[in-house]
């Protein structure tokens, strides 16, 4: 993991914080929350809720509690705006990510993060010369 303290977490990393089906990944995800200035976005909350419901069959009361805990453990919650959405279109065009991955990247850039932790994106790819994508599980 990198030395910078201001990071952005993709929803897949957040999910591992709450799911104990992979102890190593859960430990790493919890460590990121404990040791770094974590930024997430409203999209991360939405994707986390959706995954908890569909994949893990969590009830909405449990989902609500986990989302509240996630927000309280994060240092910043980025609210996506029109600017974020338009930036995501530019990122998708240039870097060939899906729109939703591009929206995560755009939010991380707007939040001023140097590292985006994601299991699903291109490990070590540098975006706009400032944001590095890192898979924390390899």
C-alpha positions as CSV (number, residue, x, y, z in Angstrom):
1,X,0.0,0.0,0.0
2,X,1.1,3.5,-0.7
3,X,2.3,6.1,1.8
4,X,-0.3,8.7,1.0
5,X,-3.0,9.1,3.5
6,X,-5.9,10.6,1.4
7,X,-7.4,7.8,-0.5
8,X,-10.7,6.8,-2.2
9,X,-12.3,3.4,-1.9
10,X,-14.3,1.7,-4.6
11,X,-17.4,-0.2,-3.4
12,X,-15.8,-3.6,-3.8
13,X,-13.2,-2.7,-1.1
14,X,-15.9,-1.3,1.2
15,X,-17.9,-4.5,0.8
16,X,-15.0,-6.6,2.1
17,X,-15.0,-4.5,5.3
18,X,-18.4,-6.1,6.2
19,X,-18.1,-9.5,4.6
20,X,-16.1,-12.2,6.4
21,X,-16.0,-14.7,3.5
22,X,-12.4,-13.6,2.9
23,X,-10.6,-13.0,6.1
24,X,-7.4,-11.6,4.4
25,X,-9.4,-9.1,2.2
26,X,-11.5,-8.1,5.2
27,X,-8.4,-7.4,7.3
28,X,-6.9,-5.3,4.5
29,X,-10.1,-3.3,3.9
30,X,-10.5,-2.6,7.6
31,X,-6.8,-1.6,7.8
32,X,-7.4,1.0,5.0
33,X,-10.3,2.5,7.0
34,X,-8.1,2.6,10.2
35,X,-4.9,4.0,8.7
36,X,-5.9,6.3,5.9
37,X,-8.1,9.4,5.3
38,X,-10.8,7.5,3.5
39,X,-13.0,9.2,0.9
40,X,-16.1,7.5,-0.6
41,X,-18.9,8.8,-2.7
42,X,-22.7,8.5,-2.8
43,X,-22.3,6.1,-5.6
44,X,-20.1,3.8,-3.4
45,X,-22.9,3.8,-0.8
46,X,-25.5,3.0,-3.5
47,X,-23.4,0.1,-4.9
48,X,-22.6,-1.2,-1.4
49,X,-26.3,-1.2,-0.5
50,X,-27.2,-3.0,-3.7
51,X,-24.5,-5.7,-3.3
52,X,-25.4,-6.3,0.4
53,X,-29.1,-6.7,-0.6
54,X,-28.7,-8.8,-3.8
55,X,-25.6,-10.9,-3.1
56,X,-25.7,-11.2,0.7
57,X,-29.6,-11.0,1.1
58,X,-29.2,-8.4,3.9
59,X,-32.3,-6.8,5.2
60,X,-32.7,-3.0,4.8
61,X,-32.3,-2.3,8.5
62,X,-28.9,-4.1,8.5
63,X,-28.0,-2.3,5.3
64,X,-28.9,1.1,6.8
65,X,-26.8,0.3,9.9
66,X,-23.8,-0.7,7.8
67,X,-24.1,2.4,5.6
68,X,-24.2,4.7,8.6
69,X,-21.1,3.0,10.0
70,X,-19.3,3.3,6.7
71,X,-20.0,7.0,6.5
72,X,-19.0,7.6,10.1
73,X,-15.7,5.7,9.5
74,X,-15.0,7.7,6.3
75,X,-13.3,11.1,6.4
76,X,-15.3,12.5,3.5
77,X,-18.4,11.7,1.6
78,X,-18.3,13.0,-2.0
79,X,-21.6,13.9,-3.5
80,X,-21.6,13.4,-7.3
81,X,-22.7,16.5,-9.2
82,X,-23.3,17.3,-12.8
83,X,-19.6,18.2,-13.1
84,X,-18.7,14.7,-11.8
85,X,-21.0,13.0,-14.3
86,X,-19.5,15.0,-17.2
87,X,-16.0,14.4,-16.0
88,X,-16.8,10.7,-15.9
89,X,-17.8,10.9,-19.6
90,X,-14.4,12.4,-20.4
91,X,-12.6,9.7,-18.4
92,X,-14.6,6.9,-20.1
93,X,-13.7,8.3,-23.5
94,X,-10.0,8.6,-22.8
95,X,-9.3,5.6,-20.6
96,X,-12.0,3.2,-21.9
97,X,-13.4,2.4,-18.4
98,X,-17.1,1.7,-18.0
99,X,-19.2,4.8,-17.2
100,X,-19.7,3.7,-13.5
101,X,-16.0,3.0,-13.0
102,X,-15.3,6.4,-14.6
103,X,-17.7,8.0,-12.2
104,X,-15.8,6.6,-9.2
105,X,-12.5,7.8,-10.8
106,X,-14.0,11.3,-11.4
107,X,-15.2,11.5,-7.8
108,X,-11.7,10.4,-6.5
109,X,-10.1,13.1,-8.7
110,X,-12.6,15.8,-7.4
111,X,-11.8,14.7,-3.8
112,X,-8.1,15.3,-4.4
113,X,-7.1,11.8,-3.8
114,X,-3.8,10.4,-5.0
115,X,-4.8,6.7,-4.7
116,X,-8.0,4.9,-5.6
117,X,-8.2,1.4,-4.1
118,X,-10.3,-1.0,-6.3
119,X,-10.2,-4.7,-6.9
120,X,-11.8,-4.3,-10.4
121,X,-9.9,-1.7,-12.2
122,X,-6.4,-1.7,-13.8
123,X,-3.8,-2.1,-11.1
124,X,-1.1,0.7,-11.1
125,X,-2.8,2.7,-13.9
126,X,-2.2,6.4,-13.5
127,X,-5.2,8.7,-14.4
128,X,-4.5,12.3,-15.4
129,X,-1.0,12.0,-14.0
130,X,-2.4,12.4,-10.4
131,X,-4.5,9.4,-9.4
132,X,-3.1,5.9,-9.2
133,X,-5.4,2.9,-9.2
134,X,-4.2,0.2,-6.7
135,X,-5.6,-3.2,-6.0
136,X,-4.9,-3.6,-2.3
137,X,-5.4,-7.3,-2.4
138,X,-2.5,-8.3,-4.6
